[in-house]
């Protein structure tokens, strides 16, 4: 893995000593490389897509939902469902020996697509007719040789800007999803996919995603779409998704804003905010930092192709 990060070390910039983040992009995935250069405790990190995090150097102590705390060491991986919080301690990080970790995010639609294909294949072979298990807890993976090998190849491809990069990454991401479906991590990466398809909340979630840039949408409008009173809708939505309607809308808008910045590197932050459905740039900046732990400008600066 150290060799595969050689290009990264040549080009990355240090903006902060705790969880400095560099982002590499592909069509349905993004690779984040995090580096911490000093001892730190209780650092919170959340992603808006399923993530497989792998330790490269050093040591972390992980505090995850539904699991006792554990040491996270090189060669190990953690698979996190979308929206689940990681609370992290860095007991031995230093400038001379930084703690390094990567987080590979995979688009939920790509996971859904591959899972459906995989499910059909499994049904034909009569091994198992349903991979949509509902657990939703993080998964700590050790001794997963095939998964580690794939991650190493993905890092090399992301960071070296080779020809046919997007095609190669897409093929490797599909294989990685299948590998994860064959481990306990299937609970994490499948959690929440299509879970609202026949419900009133599902209709609202779909409506939000299809109308992100409509700045007139508010909770009253969404409640009407669900044929519920505003107070009942707010309670039902939060009980179902674990997040308020406003926070969910902001999260989806921030996802869209990140895609805009990846595709249009020269777009002004104010234009990104407007095109993502925000009326106020200051509010956009606050929400972005709340979710991404960095400002929109810092995110733009962290992007490397």
C-alpha positions in Angstrom: 0.0 0.0 0.0 2.9 2.4 0.7 4.1 2.1 -2.9 0.6 2.7 -4.2 0.5 6.1 -2.3 3.8 7.4 -3.8 2.0 9.7 -6.3 -0.3 10.9 -3.5 2.6 12.0 -1.3 4.1 13.9 -4.2 1.0 16.0 -4.9 -1.0 16.3 -1.7 -1.2 19.5 0.4 -1.4 19.7 4.2 -4.2 22.0 5.4 -4.7 20.7 9.0 -2.7 18.4 11.3 -5.8 16.4 12.2 -7.5 14.3 9.5 -6.0 16.3 6.6 -8.1 15.1 3.6 -7.2 14.7 0.0 -10.0 13.6 -2.4 -9.7 11.6 -5.7 -12.7 11.2 -7.9 -14.3 8.7 -10.3 -17.9 8.4 -11.7 -19.4 6.3 -8.9 -16.8 6.5 -6.2 -14.4 8.8 -4.4 -11.2 8.0 -2.5 -10.3 10.1 0.5 -6.9 9.9 2.1 -6.7 11.1 5.7 -3.5 12.0 7.5 -3.2 13.0 11.2 0.0 14.5 12.5 -0.7 14.9 16.2 -2.4 13.1 19.1 -6.1 13.8 19.1 -9.3 12.4 20.7 -13.0 12.1 19.9 -12.7 13.3 16.3 -16.1 12.7 14.6 -16.5 11.7 11.0 -19.6 10.9 9.0 -20.1 10.2 5.3 -23.2 10.6 3.1 -22.5 7.3 1.3 -21.4 3.8 2.3 -17.7 3.8 3.0 -14.9 1.2 3.4 -12.1 2.7 5.5 -8.7 1.0 5.6 -5.8 1.7 7.9 -2.4 2.4 6.2 -0.1 3.5 9.0 -0.3 4.1 12.8 -3.2 3.3 15.0 -6.7 4.6 15.7 -9.1 3.7 18.5 -12.6 3.4 17.0 -15.9 4.1 18.8 -18.7 2.9 16.6 -22.4 2.4 17.1 -23.3 -1.1 18.4 -19.6 -2.2 18.9 -17.2 -2.0 21.8 -14.2 0.3 21.1 -11.4 -1.4 19.3 -7.9 -0.7 18.0 -7.9 -0.1 14.2 -4.6 -1.2 12.7 -2.9 -1.4 9.3 -4.3 -4.2 7.1 -7.8 -3.9 8.6 -10.9 -2.3 7.2 -14.2 -1.0 8.6 -17.3 -0.8 6.4 -19.7 2.0 7.4 -23.3 2.5 6.3 -24.2 5.9 5.0 -24.7 8.5 7.7 -23.2 6.5 10.6 -20.8 8.4 12.8 -17.2 7.3 13.5 -15.7 8.7 16.7 -11.9 8.3 16.5 -8.9 8.6 18.9 -5.4 9.1 17.6 -3.1 7.9 20.4 0.3 7.8 18.6 0.1 10.2 15.7 3.0 12.6 15.2 4.6 14.8 12.5 7.4 12.2 12.0 5.0 9.2 12.0 1.5 10.4 10.9 -1.5 8.1 11.2 -2.8 7.4 7.7 -6.2 6.0 6.6 -8.2 5.9 3.4 -12.0 6.0 3.0 -13.4 4.7 -0.2 -16.9 6.0 -0.8 -19.2 4.1 -3.2 -22.4 5.6 -4.7 -25.5 3.9 -3.3 -27.0 3.5 -6.8 -23.9 1.6 -8.0 -24.2 -0.7 -4.9 -27.9 -1.2 -5.7 -27.1 -2.1 -9.3 -24.4 -4.6 -8.5 -26.4 -6.1 -5.6 -29.4 -6.7 -7.9 -27.2 -8.5 -10.4 -25.5 -10.5 -7.7 -28.8 -11.4 -6.2 -30.1 -12.7 -9.5 -27.0 -14.8 -9.9 -27.3 -16.2 -6.3 -31.0 -17.0 -6.8 -30.1 -19.0 -10.0 -27.5 -21.0 -8.0 -30.0 -21.5 -5.2 -27.5 -20.4 -2.6 -29.4 -17.5 -1.0 -32.3 -15.6 -2.3 -32.0 -12.4 -0.4 -29.0 -10.2 0.3 -31.1 -7.3 1.6 -30.5 -8.0 5.3 -31.4 -5.2 7.7 -28.7 -4.8 10.3 -27.1 -1.5 9.4 -24.2 -1.7 11.9 -20.5 -1.1 11.0 -18.4 -4.1 10.1 -14.8 -4.6 11.2 -13.0 -6.7 8.7 -9.7 -8.5 9.3 -7.7 -10.9 7.2 -9.6 -10.1 4.0 -6.9 -10.7 1.5 -9.0 -10.2 -1.7 -10.6 -7.0 -0.3 -7.2 -5.6 0.6 -5.7 -6.5 -2.8 -8.6 -4.7 -4.6 -8.2 -1.6 -2.4 -4.5 -1.5 -3.1 -5.2 -1.6 -6.9 -7.9 1.0 -6.6 -5.6 3.4 -4.7 -2.9 3.0 -7.4 -5.5 3.7 -10.2 -7.1 6.6 -8.4 -3.8 8.4 -7.7 -1.8 7.7 -10.9 -4.2 9.1 -13.5 -3.7 6.1 -15.8 -5.4 5.7 -19.2 -9.0 4.4 -19.1 -9.0 5.3 -15.3 -12.7 5.6 -14.9 -13.4 2.3 -16.7 -10.8 0.4 -14.6 -12.1 1.9 -11.4 -15.7 1.0 -12.3 -14.8 -2.6 -12.9 -12.8 -2.8 -9.7 -15.6 -1.2 -7.7 -18.1 -3.7 -9.0 -15.7 -6.6 -7.9 -15.2 -4.9 -4.5 -19.0 -4.7 -3.9 -19.4 -8.4 -4.8 -16.5 -9.3 -2.4 -18.1 -7.2 0.4 -21.5 -8.9 -0.3 -19.8 -12.2 0.6 -18.7 -10.9 4.0 -20.6 -9.6 7.1 -20.1 -6.1 5.5 -23.2 -6.8 3.3 -25.3 -5.6 6.3 -23.5 -2.2 6.1 -23.5 -1.5 2.4 -27.0 -2.7 1.7 -28.6 -1.0 4.7 -31.3 1.5 3.6 -31.3 0.8 -0.1 -34.9 1.1 -1.5 -36.2 0.8 2.1 -38.9 3.3 1.5 -40.2 2.3 -2.0 -43.8 1.8 -1.0 -44.2 4.3 1.8 -45.3 7.9 2.1 -41.9 8.8 3.5 -40.3 7.1 0.5 -42.4 9.2 -1.8 -41.1 12.4 0.0 -37.5 11.2 -0.2 -37.8 10.6 -3.9 -39.5 14.0 -4.3 -36.6 15.7 -2.4 -34.0 14.0 -4.6 -35.7 15.0 -7.8 -36.3 18.6 -6.8 -33.1 19.5 -4.9 -32.6 22.9 -6.6 -36.1 24.1 -5.8 -35.5 26.7 -3.1 -39.2 27.0 -2.3 -39.6 23.5 -0.8 -40.1 23.5 3.0 -41.4 21.1 5.6 -45.0 22.1 5.1 -44.7 21.3 1.4 -43.2 17.9 2.1 -45.9 17.1 4.7 -48.6 17.8 2.1 -46.8 15.4 -0.3 -47.0 12.8 2.4 -50.7 13.6 3.2 -49.8 14.2 6.8 -49.9 17.1 9.3 -46.6 19.0 9.6 -45.9 17.8 13.1 -46.8 14.2 12.4 -44.7 14.2 9.2 -41.7 15.7 11.0 -41.9 13.0 13.7 -42.5 10.1 11.3 -39.6 11.3 9.0 -37.1 11.6 11.9 -38.2 8.2 13.3 -37.7 6.5 9.9 -34.5 8.1 8.8 -33.0 9.2 12.1 -32.6 12.8 10.8 -35.0 15.7 10.4 -36.4 16.6 7.0 -34.4 19.9 6.8 -31.2 18.1 7.7 -31.9 15.4 5.1 -32.5 18.0 2.4 -29.3 19.8 3.3 -27.4 16.6 3.2 -28.7 15.8 -0.3 -27.9 19.3 -1.4 -24.4 19.1 -0.1 -23.9 15.8 -2.0 -25.1 17.6 -5.2 -22.7 20.5 -4.4 -19.8 18.2 -4.1 -20.6 16.6 -7.5 -20.7 20.1 -9.0 -17.3 21.0 -7.6 -15.8 17.8 -8.8 -17.1 18.4 -12.4 -16.7 22.1 -12.6 -13.5 23.0 -10.7 -13.6 26.7 -11.7 -17.2 27.3 -10.5 -17.4 30.0 -7.8 -18.6 28.8 -4.4 -21.5 31.2 -4.5 -22.6 29.7 -7.8 -22.3 26.2 -6.4 -24.5 27.2 -3.5 -27.2 28.7 -5.7 -27.2 25.7 -8.1 -27.4 23.3 -5.2 -30.6 24.9 -3.9 -29.3 27.2 -1.2 -30.5 30.8 -1.0 -27.7 31.9 1.4 -24.0 31.4 0.8 -23.2 31.7 4.5 -25.8 29.1 5.4 -24.4 26.8 2.6 -20.9 27.2 4.1 -22.1 26.4 7.6 -24.0 23.3 6.5 -21.1 22.1 4.3 -18.6 22.4 7.2 -21.0 20.7 9.6 -21.3 17.7 7.3 -17.8 17.6 5.7 -15.7 19.0 8.5 -14.2 21.5 6.0 -15.4 24.5 4.1 -16.5 24.3 0.5 -13.3 26.1 -0.5 -11.1 23.6 1.4 -13.0 20.8 -0.2 -12.3 22.3 -3.7 -8.6 22.6 -2.7 -8.5 19.0 -1.6 -9.7 17.6 -5.0 -7.1 15.8 -7.0 -7.9 14.0 -10.3 
